[in-house]
């Protein structure tokens, strides 16, 4: 079983969240299923996500795509997101 951990900052969570929700079908097509979405209690502009990955190659291609980076920037993501692929041991 594989997972994708994502951490990034957003300018405004209330504007970012609807844009994130609108991309659900694209994430599903990339083999990603959202498991958790958290906000850092000490840094409310920091968002942390955990996805279950059903197709590692598709998920990696999705995460590296220019299209998703552009959508993230347009939705208010600031800086470079931290993306880590994890496997159960």
HTML snippet that shows the backbone in 3Dmol.js (N, CA, C, O; Angstrom):
<script src="https://3Dmol.org/build/3Dmol-min.js"></script>
<div id="view" style="width:600px;height:400px;position:relative"></div>
<script>
const pdb = `
ATOM      1  N   UNK A   1       0.852  -1.175   0.000  1.00  0.00           N
ATOM      2  CA  UNK A   1       0.000   0.000   0.000  1.00  0.00           C
ATOM      3  C   UNK A   1       0.899   1.239   0.000  1.00  0.00           C
ATOM      4  O   UNK A   1       1.878   1.319   0.743  1.00  0.00           O
ATOM      5  N   UNK A   2       0.543   2.193  -0.846  1.00  0.00           N
ATOM      6  CA  UNK A   2       1.295   3.443  -0.946  1.00  0.00           C
ATOM      7  C   UNK A   2       0.417   4.619  -0.529  1.00  0.00           C
ATOM      8  O   UNK A   2      -0.810   4.576  -0.619  1.00  0.00           O
ATOM      9  N   UNK A   3       1.091   5.666  -0.070  1.00  0.00           N
ATOM     10  CA  UNK A   3       0.421   6.893   0.353  1.00  0.00           C
ATOM     11  C   UNK A   3       1.191   8.087  -0.192  1.00  0.00           C
ATOM     12  O   UNK A   3       2.381   7.988  -0.492  1.00  0.00           O
ATOM     13  N   UNK A   4       0.506   9.205  -0.315  1.00  0.00           N
ATOM     14  CA  UNK A   4       1.148  10.459  -0.689  1.00  0.00           C
ATOM     15  C   UNK A   4       0.854  11.479   0.408  1.00  0.00           C
ATOM     16  O   UNK A   4      -0.304  11.757   0.721  1.00  0.00           O
ATOM     17  N   UNK A   5       1.915  12.026   0.980  1.00  0.00           N
ATOM     18  CA  UNK A   5       1.843  13.059   2.006  1.00  0.00           C
ATOM     19  C   UNK A   5       2.159  14.390   1.335  1.00  0.00           C
ATOM     20  O   UNK A   5       3.147  14.502   0.610  1.00  0.00           O
ATOM     21  N   UNK A   6       1.327  15.393   1.573  1.00  0.00           N
ATOM     22  CA  UNK A   6       1.532  16.713   0.967  1.00  0.00           C
ATOM     23  C   UNK A   6       1.418  17.765   2.057  1.00  0.00           C
ATOM     24  O   UNK A   6       0.494  17.738   2.870  1.00  0.00           O
ATOM     25  N   UNK A   7       2.367  18.690   2.063  1.00  0.00           N
ATOM     26  CA  UNK A   7       2.302  19.826   2.993  1.00  0.00           C
ATOM     27  C   UNK A   7       2.632  21.087   2.207  1.00  0.00           C
ATOM     28  O   UNK A   7       3.626  21.146   1.483  1.00  0.00           O
ATOM     29  N   UNK A   8       1.768  22.104   2.369  1.00  0.00           N
ATOM     30  CA  UNK A   8       2.027  23.384   1.718  1.00  0.00           C
ATOM     31  C   UNK A   8       1.276  24.489   2.440  1.00  0.00           C
ATOM     32  O   UNK A   8       0.371  24.228   3.233  1.00  0.00           O
ATOM     33  N   UNK A   9       1.659  25.714   2.160  1.00  0.00           N
ATOM     34  CA  UNK A   9       0.981  26.883   2.722  1.00  0.00           C
ATOM     35  C   UNK A   9      -0.005  27.425   1.698  1.00  0.00           C
ATOM     36  O   UNK A   9       0.175  27.263   0.491  1.00  0.00           O
ATOM     37  N   UNK A  10      -1.051  28.073   2.202  1.00  0.00           N
ATOM     38  CA  UNK A  10      -2.039  28.718   1.342  1.00  0.00           C
ATOM     39  C   UNK A  10      -2.241  30.153   1.816  1.00  0.00           C
ATOM     40  O   UNK A  10      -2.133  30.453   3.006  1.00  0.00           O
ATOM     41  N   UNK A  11      -2.535  31.033   0.862  1.00  0.00           N
ATOM     42  CA  UNK A  11      -2.792  32.434   1.210  1.00  0.00           C
ATOM     43  C   UNK A  11      -4.053  32.560   2.045  1.00  0.00           C
ATOM     44  O   UNK A  11      -4.071  33.253   3.062  1.00  0.00           O
ATOM     45  N   UNK A  12      -5.118  31.878   1.605  1.00  0.00           N
ATOM     46  CA  UNK A  12      -6.429  31.991   2.241  1.00  0.00           C
ATOM     47  C   UNK A  12      -7.124  30.635   2.142  1.00  0.00           C
ATOM     48  O   UNK A  12      -7.537  30.220   1.059  1.00  0.00           O
ATOM     49  N   UNK A  13      -7.250  29.953   3.268  1.00  0.00           N
ATOM     50  CA  UNK A  13      -7.830  28.610   3.268  1.00  0.00           C
ATOM     51  C   UNK A  13      -9.238  28.606   2.687  1.00  0.00           C
ATOM     52  O   UNK A  13      -9.599  27.687   1.952  1.00  0.00           O
ATOM     53  N   UNK A  14     -10.035  29.617   3.007  1.00  0.00           N
ATOM     54  CA  UNK A  14     -11.431  29.649   2.550  1.00  0.00           C
ATOM     55  C   UNK A  14     -11.542  29.790   1.034  1.00  0.00           C
ATOM     56  O   UNK A  14     -12.568  29.426   0.460  1.00  0.00           O
ATOM     57  N   UNK A  15     -10.522  30.304   0.386  1.00  0.00           N
ATOM     58  CA  UNK A  15     -10.505  30.375  -1.083  1.00  0.00           C
ATOM     59  C   UNK A  15      -9.852  29.126  -1.683  1.00  0.00           C
ATOM     60  O   UNK A  15     -10.255  28.660  -2.748  1.00  0.00           O
ATOM     61  N   UNK A  16      -8.847  28.593  -0.996  1.00  0.00           N
ATOM     62  CA  UNK A  16      -8.139  27.414  -1.486  1.00  0.00           C
ATOM     63  C   UNK A  16      -9.027  26.166  -1.456  1.00  0.00           C
ATOM     64  O   UNK A  16      -9.021  25.386  -2.409  1.00  0.00           O
ATOM     65  N   UNK A  17      -9.787  25.969  -0.380  1.00  0.00           N
ATOM     66  CA  UNK A  17     -10.546  24.725  -0.183  1.00  0.00           C
ATOM     67  C   UNK A  17     -11.536  24.438  -1.310  1.00  0.00           C
ATOM     68  O   UNK A  17     -11.564  23.304  -1.787  1.00  0.00           O
ATOM     69  N   UNK A  18     -12.353  25.396  -1.768  1.00  0.00           N
ATOM     70  CA  UNK A  18     -13.258  25.087  -2.888  1.00  0.00           C
ATOM     71  C   UNK A  18     -12.513  24.697  -4.169  1.00  0.00           C
ATOM     72  O   UNK A  18     -12.977  23.833  -4.913  1.00  0.00           O
ATOM     73  N   UNK A  19     -11.370  25.321  -4.428  1.00  0.00           N
ATOM     74  CA  UNK A  19     -10.572  24.964  -5.611  1.00  0.00           C
ATOM     75  C   UNK A  19     -10.021  23.545  -5.458  1.00  0.00           C
ATOM     76  O   UNK A  19     -10.015  22.770  -6.414  1.00  0.00           O
ATOM     77  N   UNK A  20      -9.563  23.214  -4.260  1.00  0.00           N
ATOM     78  CA  UNK A  20      -9.082  21.859  -3.982  1.00  0.00           C
ATOM     79  C   UNK A  20     -10.206  20.845  -4.195  1.00  0.00           C
ATOM     80  O   UNK A  20     -10.005  19.824  -4.852  1.00  0.00           O
ATOM     81  N   UNK A  21     -11.374  21.120  -3.645  1.00  0.00           N
ATOM     82  CA  UNK A  21     -12.517  20.208  -3.782  1.00  0.00           C
ATOM     83  C   UNK A  21     -12.914  20.008  -5.244  1.00  0.00           C
ATOM     84  O   UNK A  21     -13.319  18.914  -5.634  1.00  0.00           O
ATOM     85  N   UNK A  22     -12.799  21.053  -6.042  1.00  0.00           N
ATOM     86  CA  UNK A  22     -13.175  20.978  -7.460  1.00  0.00           C
ATOM     87  C   UNK A  22     -12.257  20.048  -8.255  1.00  0.00           C
ATOM     88  O   UNK A  22     -12.628  19.600  -9.341  1.00  0.00           O
ATOM     89  N   UNK A  23     -11.071  19.753  -7.732  1.00  0.00           N
ATOM     90  CA  UNK A  23     -10.102  18.890  -8.423  1.00  0.00           C
ATOM     91  C   UNK A  23     -10.210  17.418  -8.025  1.00  0.00           C
ATOM     92  O   UNK A  23      -9.348  16.620  -8.394  1.00  0.00           O
ATOM     93  N   UNK A  24     -11.240  17.049  -7.288  1.00  0.00           N
ATOM     94  CA  UNK A  24     -11.350  15.674  -6.797  1.00  0.00           C
ATOM     95  C   UNK A  24     -11.328  14.643  -7.922  1.00  0.00           C
ATOM     96  O   UNK A  24     -10.667  13.612  -7.793  1.00  0.00           O
ATOM     97  N   UNK A  25     -12.027  14.895  -9.010  1.00  0.00           N
ATOM     98  CA  UNK A  25     -12.068  13.909 -10.101  1.00  0.00           C
ATOM     99  C   UNK A  25     -10.689  13.725 -10.736  1.00  0.00           C
ATOM    100  O   UNK A  25     -10.338  12.616 -11.139  1.00  0.00           O
ATOM    101  N   UNK A  26      -9.910  14.795 -10.829  1.00  0.00           N
ATOM    102  CA  UNK A  26      -8.548  14.685 -11.379  1.00  0.00           C
ATOM    103  C   UNK A  26      -7.666  13.853 -10.450  1.00  0.00           C
ATOM    104  O   UNK A  26      -6.854  13.052 -10.913  1.00  0.00           O
ATOM    105  N   UNK A  27      -7.825  14.042  -9.146  1.00  0.00           N
ATOM    106  CA  UNK A  27      -7.046  13.246  -8.197  1.00  0.00           C
ATOM    107  C   UNK A  27      -7.448  11.770  -8.269  1.00  0.00           C
ATOM    108  O   UNK A  27      -6.588  10.890  -8.243  1.00  0.00           O
ATOM    109  N   UNK A  28      -8.737  11.505  -8.359  1.00  0.00           N
ATOM    110  CA  UNK A  28      -9.199  10.112  -8.480  1.00  0.00           C
ATOM    111  C   UNK A  28      -8.638   9.457  -9.738  1.00  0.00           C
ATOM    112  O   UNK A  28      -8.217   8.301  -9.703  1.00  0.00           O
ATOM    113  N   UNK A  29      -8.633  10.191 -10.846  1.00  0.00           N
ATOM    114  CA  UNK A  29      -8.092   9.659 -12.104  1.00  0.00           C
ATOM    115  C   UNK A  29      -6.603   9.356 -11.989  1.00  0.00           C
ATOM    116  O   UNK A  29      -6.076   8.516 -12.718  1.00  0.00           O
ATOM    117  N   UNK A  30      -5.924  10.046 -11.067  1.00  0.00           N
ATOM    118  CA  UNK A  30      -4.494   9.823 -10.843  1.00  0.00           C
ATOM    119  C   UNK A  30      -4.244   8.752  -9.784  1.00  0.00           C
ATOM    120  O   UNK A  30      -3.104   8.541  -9.369  1.00  0.00           O
ATOM    121  N   UNK A  31      -5.299   8.082  -9.350  1.00  0.00           N
ATOM    122  CA  UNK A  31      -5.136   7.008  -8.372  1.00  0.00           C
ATOM    123  C   UNK A  31      -5.013   7.485  -6.946  1.00  0.00           C
ATOM    124  O   UNK A  31      -4.447   6.784  -6.106  1.00  0.00           O
ATOM    125  N   UNK A  32      -5.538   8.676  -6.649  1.00  0.00           N
ATOM    126  CA  UNK A  32      -5.430   9.243  -5.306  1.00  0.00           C
ATOM    127  C   UNK A  32      -6.791   9.290  -4.619  1.00  0.00           C
ATOM    128  O   UNK A  32      -7.782   9.721  -5.208  1.00  0.00           O
ATOM    129  N   UNK A  33      -6.822   8.843  -3.375  1.00  0.00           N
ATOM    130  CA  UNK A  33      -8.030   8.911  -2.553  1.00  0.00           C
ATOM    131  C   UNK A  33      -7.677   9.681  -1.284  1.00  0.00           C
ATOM    132  O   UNK A  33      -6.801   9.265  -0.525  1.00  0.00           O
ATOM    133  N   UNK A  34      -8.355  10.798  -1.054  1.00  0.00           N
ATOM    134  CA  UNK A  34      -8.072  11.619   0.130  1.00  0.00           C
ATOM    135  C   UNK A  34      -8.452  10.861   1.395  1.00  0.00           C
ATOM    136  O   UNK A  34      -9.575  10.377   1.534  1.00  0.00           O
ATOM    137  N   UNK A  35      -7.495  10.769   2.316  1.00  0.00           N
ATOM    138  CA  UNK A  35      -7.754  10.140   3.608  1.00  0.00           C
ATOM    139  C   UNK A  35      -7.927  11.181   4.703  1.00  0.00           C
ATOM    140  O   UNK A  35      -8.825  11.071   5.538  1.00  0.00           O
ATOM    141  N   UNK A  36      -7.066  12.189   4.698  1.00  0.00           N
ATOM    142  CA  UNK A  36      -7.126  13.232   5.723  1.00  0.00           C
ATOM    143  C   UNK A  36      -6.679  14.566   5.165  1.00  0.00           C
ATOM    144  O   UNK A  36      -5.817  14.642   4.290  1.00  0.00           O
ATOM    145  N   UNK A  37      -7.285  15.612   5.693  1.00  0.00           N
ATOM    146  CA  UNK A  37      -6.870  16.986   5.422  1.00  0.00           C
ATOM    147  C   UNK A  37      -6.798  17.669   6.779  1.00  0.00           C
ATOM    148  O   UNK A  37      -7.787  17.726   7.510  1.00  0.00           O
ATOM    149  N   UNK A  38      -5.616  18.187   7.111  1.00  0.00           N
ATOM    150  CA  UNK A  38      -5.419  18.874   8.381  1.00  0.00           C
ATOM    151  C   UNK A  38      -4.921  20.285   8.136  1.00  0.00           C
ATOM    152  O   UNK A  38      -4.368  20.593   7.080  1.00  0.00           O
ATOM    153  N   UNK A  39      -5.127  21.137   9.132  1.00  0.00           N
ATOM    154  CA  UNK A  39      -4.486  22.451   9.167  1.00  0.00           C
ATOM    155  C   UNK A  39      -3.594  22.472  10.394  1.00  0.00           C
ATOM    156  O   UNK A  39      -3.977  21.987  11.458  1.00  0.00           O
ATOM    157  N   UNK A  40      -2.418  23.028  10.245  1.00  0.00           N
ATOM    158  CA  UNK A  40      -1.478  23.144  11.348  1.00  0.00           C
ATOM    159  C   UNK A  40      -2.092  24.045  12.421  1.00  0.00           C
ATOM    160  O   UNK A  40      -2.478  25.177  12.129  1.00  0.00           O
ATOM    161  N   UNK A  41      -2.185  23.558  13.649  1.00  0.00           N
ATOM    162  CA  UNK A  41      -2.801  24.323  14.739  1.00  0.00           C
ATOM    163  C   UNK A  41      -2.026  25.597  15.056  1.00  0.00           C
ATOM    164  O   UNK A  41      -2.611  26.583  15.502  1.00  0.00           O
ATOM    165  N   UNK A  42      -0.712  25.583  14.830  1.00  0.00           N
ATOM    166  CA  UNK A  42       0.118  26.753  15.120  1.00  0.00           C
ATOM    167  C   UNK A  42       0.313  27.659  13.914  1.00  0.00           C
ATOM    168  O   UNK A  42       0.646  28.834  14.067  1.00  0.00           O
ATOM    169  N   UNK A  43       0.109  27.125  12.721  1.00  0.00           N
ATOM    170  CA  UNK A  43       0.259  27.868  11.463  1.00  0.00           C
ATOM    171  C   UNK A  43      -0.978  27.598  10.608  1.00  0.00           C
ATOM    172  O   UNK A  43      -0.940  26.715   9.752  1.00  0.00           O
ATOM    173  N   UNK A  44      -2.078  28.337  10.814  1.00  0.00           N
ATOM    174  CA  UNK A  44      -3.338  28.010  10.134  1.00  0.00           C
ATOM    175  C   UNK A  44      -3.299  28.106   8.610  1.00  0.00           C
ATOM    176  O   UNK A  44      -4.216  27.632   7.939  1.00  0.00           O
ATOM    177  N   UNK A  45      -2.251  28.713   8.059  1.00  0.00           N
ATOM    178  CA  UNK A  45      -2.132  28.775   6.599  1.00  0.00           C
ATOM    179  C   UNK A  45      -1.439  27.535   6.035  1.00  0.00           C
ATOM    180  O   UNK A  45      -1.315  27.391   4.819  1.00  0.00           O
ATOM    181  N   UNK A  46      -0.988  26.640   6.918  1.00  0.00           N
ATOM    182  CA  UNK A  46      -0.335  25.413   6.464  1.00  0.00           C
ATOM    183  C   UNK A  46      -1.355  24.277   6.407  1.00  0.00           C
ATOM    184  O   UNK A  46      -2.080  24.021   7.369  1.00  0.00           O
ATOM    185  N   UNK A  47      -1.394  23.607   5.261  1.00  0.00           N
ATOM    186  CA  UNK A  47      -2.316  22.501   5.016  1.00  0.00           C
ATOM    187  C   UNK A  47      -1.498  21.224   4.857  1.00  0.00           C
ATOM    188  O   UNK A  47      -0.453  21.215   4.206  1.00  0.00           O
ATOM    189  N   UNK A  48      -1.990  20.148   5.464  1.00  0.00           N
ATOM    190  CA  UNK A  48      -1.337  18.848   5.371  1.00  0.00           C
ATOM    191  C   UNK A  48      -2.381  17.845   4.901  1.00  0.00           C
ATOM    192  O   UNK A  48      -3.485  17.775   5.443  1.00  0.00           O
ATOM    193  N   UNK A  49      -2.017  17.075   3.889  1.00  0.00           N
ATOM    194  CA  UNK A  49      -2.948  16.112   3.297  1.00  0.00           C
ATOM    195  C   UNK A  49      -2.312  14.735   3.241  1.00  0.00           C
ATOM    196  O   UNK A  49      -1.098  14.600   3.088  1.00  0.00           O
ATOM    197  N   UNK A  50      -3.153  13.713   3.367  1.00  0.00           N
ATOM    198  CA  UNK A  50      -2.703  12.340   3.197  1.00  0.00           C
ATOM    199  C   UNK A  50      -3.659  11.651   2.231  1.00  0.00           C
ATOM    200  O   UNK A  50      -4.876  11.674   2.413  1.00  0.00           O
ATOM    201  N   UNK A  51      -3.085  11.041   1.205  1.00  0.00           N
ATOM    202  CA  UNK A  51      -3.860  10.324   0.193  1.00  0.00           C
ATOM    203  C   UNK A  51      -3.428   8.867   0.159  1.00  0.00           C
ATOM    204  O   UNK A  51      -2.255   8.554   0.358  1.00  0.00           O
ATOM    205  N   UNK A  52      -4.375   7.988  -0.092  1.00  0.00           N
ATOM    206  CA  UNK A  52      -4.064   6.606  -0.418  1.00  0.00           C
ATOM    207  C   UNK A  52      -3.798   6.567  -1.919  1.00  0.00           C
ATOM    208  O   UNK A  52      -4.512   7.200  -2.696  1.00  0.00           O
ATOM    209  N   UNK A  53      -2.777   5.828  -2.323  1.00  0.00           N
ATOM    210  CA  UNK A  53      -2.367   5.770  -3.731  1.00  0.00           C
ATOM    211  C   UNK A  53      -2.654   4.377  -4.281  1.00  0.00           C
ATOM    212  O   UNK A  53      -2.135   3.385  -3.769  1.00  0.00           O
ATOM    213  N   UNK A  54      -3.476   4.302  -5.320  1.00  0.00           N
ATOM    214  CA  UNK A  54      -3.764   3.003  -5.941  1.00  0.00           C
ATOM    215  C   UNK A  54      -2.868   2.727  -7.146  1.00  0.00           C
ATOM    216  O   UNK A  54      -2.701   1.573  -7.541  1.00  0.00           O
ATOM    217  N   UNK A  55      -2.292   3.777  -7.733  1.00  0.00           N
ATOM    218  CA  UNK A  55      -1.404   3.634  -8.892  1.00  0.00           C
ATOM    219  C   UNK A  55      -0.239   4.604  -8.701  1.00  0.00           C
ATOM    220  O   UNK A  55      -0.359   5.799  -8.971  1.00  0.00           O
ATOM    221  N   UNK A  56       0.881   4.074  -8.234  1.00  0.00           N
ATOM    222  CA  UNK A  56       2.022   4.918  -7.878  1.00  0.00           C
ATOM    223  C   UNK A  56       2.542   5.725  -9.063  1.00  0.00           C
ATOM    224  O   UNK A  56       2.856   6.906  -8.910  1.00  0.00           O
ATOM    225  N   UNK A  57       2.638   5.115 -10.229  1.00  0.00           N
ATOM    226  CA  UNK A  57       3.153   5.828 -11.405  1.00  0.00           C
ATOM    227  C   UNK A  57       2.247   6.996 -11.777  1.00  0.00           C
ATOM    228  O   UNK A  57       2.736   8.088 -12.064  1.00  0.00           O
ATOM    229  N   UNK A  58       0.928   6.778 -11.774  1.00  0.00           N
ATOM    230  CA  UNK A  58      -0.008   7.862 -12.095  1.00  0.00           C
ATOM    231  C   UNK A  58       0.064   8.976 -11.056  1.00  0.00           C
ATOM    232  O   UNK A  58       0.044  10.158 -11.400  1.00  0.00           O
ATOM    233  N   UNK A  59       0.147   8.596  -9.797  1.00  0.00           N
ATOM    234  CA  UNK A  59       0.195   9.592  -8.727  1.00  0.00           C
ATOM    235  C   UNK A  59       1.458  10.446  -8.825  1.00  0.00           C
ATOM    236  O   UNK A  59       1.404  11.662  -8.643  1.00  0.00           O
ATOM    237  N   UNK A  60       2.588   9.813  -9.111  1.00  0.00           N
ATOM    238  CA  UNK A  60       3.839  10.567  -9.250  1.00  0.00           C
ATOM    239  C   UNK A  60       3.781  11.501 -10.450  1.00  0.00           C
ATOM    240  O   UNK A  60       4.245  12.639 -10.374  1.00  0.00           O
ATOM    241  N   UNK A  61       3.219  11.031 -11.550  1.00  0.00           N
ATOM    242  CA  UNK A  61       3.089  11.880 -12.740  1.00  0.00           C
ATOM    243  C   UNK A  61       2.166  13.062 -12.454  1.00  0.00           C
ATOM    244  O   UNK A  61       2.451  14.185 -12.870  1.00  0.00           O
ATOM    245  N   UNK A  62       1.077  12.823 -11.757  1.00  0.00           N
ATOM    246  CA  UNK A  62       0.138  13.882 -11.385  1.00  0.00           C
ATOM    247  C   UNK A  62       0.836  14.925 -10.516  1.00  0.00           C
ATOM    248  O   UNK A  62       0.722  16.124 -10.769  1.00  0.00           O
ATOM    249  N   UNK A  63       1.553  14.471  -9.496  1.00  0.00           N
ATOM    250  CA  UNK A  63       2.221  15.387  -8.569  1.00  0.00           C
ATOM    251  C   UNK A  63       3.296  16.221  -9.254  1.00  0.00           C
ATOM    252  O   UNK A  63       3.558  17.353  -8.847  1.00  0.00           O
ATOM    253  N   UNK A  64       3.915  15.671 -10.287  1.00  0.00           N
ATOM    254  CA  UNK A  64       4.993  16.372 -10.989  1.00  0.00           C
ATOM    255  C   UNK A  64       4.505  17.216 -12.156  1.00  0.00           C
ATOM    256  O   UNK A  64       5.294  17.938 -12.764  1.00  0.00           O
ATOM    257  N   UNK A  65       3.228  17.139 -12.477  1.00  0.00           N
ATOM    258  CA  UNK A  65       2.733  17.807 -13.682  1.00  0.00           C
ATOM    259  C   UNK A  65       2.695  19.328 -13.541  1.00  0.00           C
ATOM    260  O   UNK A  65       2.410  19.866 -12.471  1.00  0.00           O
ATOM    261  N   UNK A  66       2.984  19.991 -14.628  1.00  0.00           N
ATOM    262  CA  UNK A  66       2.917  21.456 -14.676  1.00  0.00           C
ATOM    263  C   UNK A  66       1.480  21.914 -14.469  1.00  0.00           C
ATOM    264  O   UNK A  66       1.232  22.935 -13.828  1.00  0.00           O
ATOM    265  N   UNK A  67       0.544  21.162 -15.009  1.00  0.00           N
ATOM    266  CA  UNK A  67      -0.873  21.527 -14.894  1.00  0.00           C
ATOM    267  C   UNK A  67      -1.309  21.612 -13.432  1.00  0.00           C
ATOM    268  O   UNK A  67      -1.963  22.576 -13.034  1.00  0.00           O
ATOM    269  N   UNK A  68      -0.948  20.604 -12.630  1.00  0.00           N
ATOM    270  CA  UNK A  68      -1.363  20.643 -11.221  1.00  0.00           C
ATOM    271  C   UNK A  68      -0.630  21.749 -10.477  1.00  0.00           C
ATOM    272  O   UNK A  68      -1.206  22.387  -9.596  1.00  0.00           O
ATOM    273  N   UNK A  69       0.618  21.982 -10.816  1.00  0.00           N
ATOM    274  CA  UNK A  69       1.361  23.085 -10.164  1.00  0.00           C
ATOM    275  C   UNK A  69       0.695  24.422 -10.481  1.00  0.00           C
ATOM    276  O   UNK A  69       0.572  25.278  -9.604  1.00  0.00           O
ATOM    277  N   UNK A  70       0.269  24.603 -11.722  1.00  0.00           N
ATOM    278  CA  UNK A  70      -0.416  25.850 -12.098  1.00  0.00           C
ATOM    279  C   UNK A  70      -1.741  25.999 -11.361  1.00  0.00           C
ATOM    280  O   UNK A  70      -2.085  27.093 -10.913  1.00  0.00           O
ATOM    281  N   UNK A  71      -2.489  24.895 -11.234  1.00  0.00           N
ATOM    282  CA  UNK A  71      -3.764  24.958 -10.502  1.00  0.00           C
ATOM    283  C   UNK A  71      -3.531  25.249  -9.025  1.00  0.00           C
ATOM    284  O   UNK A  71      -4.301  25.980  -8.402  1.00  0.00           O
ATOM    285  N   UNK A  72      -2.477  24.683  -8.472  1.00  0.00           N
ATOM    286  CA  UNK A  72      -2.162  24.941  -7.065  1.00  0.00           C
ATOM    287  C   UNK A  72      -1.831  26.416  -6.856  1.00  0.00           C
ATOM    288  O   UNK A  72      -2.312  27.038  -5.909  1.00  0.00           O
ATOM    289  N   UNK A  73      -1.020  26.966  -7.735  1.00  0.00           N
ATOM    290  CA  UNK A  73      -0.663  28.383  -7.634  1.00  0.00           C
ATOM    291  C   UNK A  73      -1.898  29.258  -7.779  1.00  0.00           C
ATOM    292  O   UNK A  73      -2.078  30.211  -7.020  1.00  0.00           O
ATOM    293  N   UNK A  74      -2.751  28.941  -8.750  1.00  0.00           N
ATOM    294  CA  UNK A  74      -3.970  29.727  -8.975  1.00  0.00           C
ATOM    295  C   UNK A  74      -4.915  29.671  -7.778  1.00  0.00           C
ATOM    296  O   UNK A  74      -5.654  30.623  -7.529  1.00  0.00           O
ATOM    297  N   UNK A  75      -4.899  28.564  -7.038  1.00  0.00           N
ATOM    298  CA  UNK A  75      -5.794  28.420  -5.884  1.00  0.00           C
ATOM    299  C   UNK A  75      -5.250  29.085  -4.623  1.00  0.00           C
ATOM    300  O   UNK A  75      -5.947  29.175  -3.613  1.00  0.00           O
ATOM    301  N   UNK A  76      -3.994  29.552  -4.687  1.00  0.00           N
ATOM    302  CA  UNK A  76      -3.435  30.261  -3.539  1.00  0.00           C
ATOM    303  C   UNK A  76      -2.358  29.524  -2.777  1.00  0.00           C
ATOM    304  O   UNK A  76      -1.961  29.960  -1.697  1.00  0.00           O
ATOM    305  N   UNK A  77      -1.871  28.405  -3.319  1.00  0.00           N
ATOM    306  CA  UNK A  77      -0.755  27.715  -2.674  1.00  0.00           C
ATOM    307  C   UNK A  77       0.480  28.590  -2.820  1.00  0.00           C
ATOM    308  O   UNK A  77       0.778  29.086  -3.907  1.00  0.00           O
ATOM    309  N   UNK A  78       1.194  28.774  -1.717  1.00  0.00           N
ATOM    310  CA  UNK A  78       2.402  29.595  -1.743  1.00  0.00           C
ATOM    311  C   UNK A  78       3.617  28.704  -1.504  1.00  0.00           C
ATOM    312  O   UNK A  78       3.548  27.727  -0.758  1.00  0.00           O
ATOM    313  N   UNK A  79       4.702  29.045  -2.131  1.00  0.00           N
ATOM    314  CA  UNK A  79       5.920  28.264  -1.979  1.00  0.00           C
ATOM    315  C   UNK A  79       5.826  26.921  -2.684  1.00  0.00           C
ATOM    316  O   UNK A  79       4.848  26.622  -3.369  1.00  0.00           O
ATOM    317  N   UNK A  80       6.857  26.130  -2.501  1.00  0.00           N
ATOM    318  CA  UNK A  80       6.913  24.804  -3.129  1.00  0.00           C
ATOM    319  C   UNK A  80       6.323  23.780  -2.162  1.00  0.00           C
ATOM    320  O   UNK A  80       6.767  23.692  -1.017  1.00  0.00           O
ATOM    321  N   UNK A  81       5.340  23.010  -2.598  1.00  0.00           N
ATOM    322  CA  UNK A  81       4.773  21.999  -1.703  1.00  0.00           C
ATOM    323  C   UNK A  81       5.771  20.880  -1.416  1.00  0.00           C
ATOM    324  O   UNK A  81       6.599  20.533  -2.257  1.00  0.00           O
ATOM    325  N   UNK A  82       5.675  20.336  -0.228  1.00  0.00           N
ATOM    326  CA  UNK A  82       6.456  19.152   0.132  1.00  0.00           C
ATOM    327  C   UNK A  82       5.582  17.941  -0.188  1.00  0.00           C
ATOM    328  O   UNK A  82       4.477  17.813   0.339  1.00  0.00           O
ATOM    329  N   UNK A  83       6.073  17.062  -1.046  1.00  0.00           N
ATOM    330  CA  UNK A  83       5.324  15.867  -1.440  1.00  0.00           C
ATOM    331  C   UNK A  83       6.217  14.659  -1.191  1.00  0.00           C
ATOM    332  O   UNK A  83       7.333  14.576  -1.704  1.00  0.00           O
ATOM    333  N   UNK A  84       5.707  13.727  -0.395  1.00  0.00           N
ATOM    334  CA  UNK A  84       6.462  12.525  -0.051  1.00  0.00           C
ATOM    335  C   UNK A  84       5.589  11.308  -0.330  1.00  0.00           C
ATOM    336  O   UNK A  84       4.441  11.247   0.111  1.00  0.00           O
ATOM    337  N   UNK A  85       6.129  10.346  -1.057  1.00  0.00           N
ATOM    338  CA  UNK A  85       5.431   9.085  -1.288  1.00  0.00           C
ATOM    339  C   UNK A  85       5.906   8.088  -0.238  1.00  0.00           C
ATOM    340  O   UNK A  85       7.104   7.933  -0.005  1.00  0.00           O
ATOM    341  N   UNK A  86       4.949   7.418   0.386  1.00  0.00           N
ATOM    342  CA  UNK A  86       5.229   6.515   1.499  1.00  0.00           C
ATOM    343  C   UNK A  86       4.732   5.117   1.164  1.00  0.00           C
ATOM    344  O   UNK A  86       3.774   4.949   0.410  1.00  0.00           O
ATOM    345  N   UNK A  87       5.394   4.116   1.733  1.00  0.00           N
ATOM    346  CA  UNK A  87       4.913   2.741   1.593  1.00  0.00           C
ATOM    347  C   UNK A  87       4.780   2.127   2.981  1.00  0.00           C
ATOM    348  O   UNK A  87       5.551   2.435   3.890  1.00  0.00           O
ATOM    349  N   UNK A  88       3.796   1.258   3.123  1.00  0.00           N
ATOM    350  CA  UNK A  88       3.647   0.540   4.382  1.00  0.00           C
ATOM    351  C   UNK A  88       4.752  -0.486   4.486  1.00  0.00           C
ATOM    352  O   UNK A  88       5.151  -1.098   3.496  1.00  0.00           O
ATOM    353  N   UNK A  89       5.233  -0.662   5.688  1.00  0.00           N
ATOM    354  CA  UNK A  89       6.277  -1.679   5.870  1.00  0.00           C
ATOM    355  C   UNK A  89       5.807  -2.760   6.811  1.00  0.00           C
ATOM    356  O   UNK A  89       6.549  -3.703   7.087  1.00  0.00           O
TER     357      UNK A  89
END
`;
const viewer = $3Dmol.createViewer("view");
viewer.addModel(pdb, "pdb");
viewer.setStyle({}, {cartoon: {color: "spectrum"}});
viewer.zoomTo();
viewer.render();
</script>
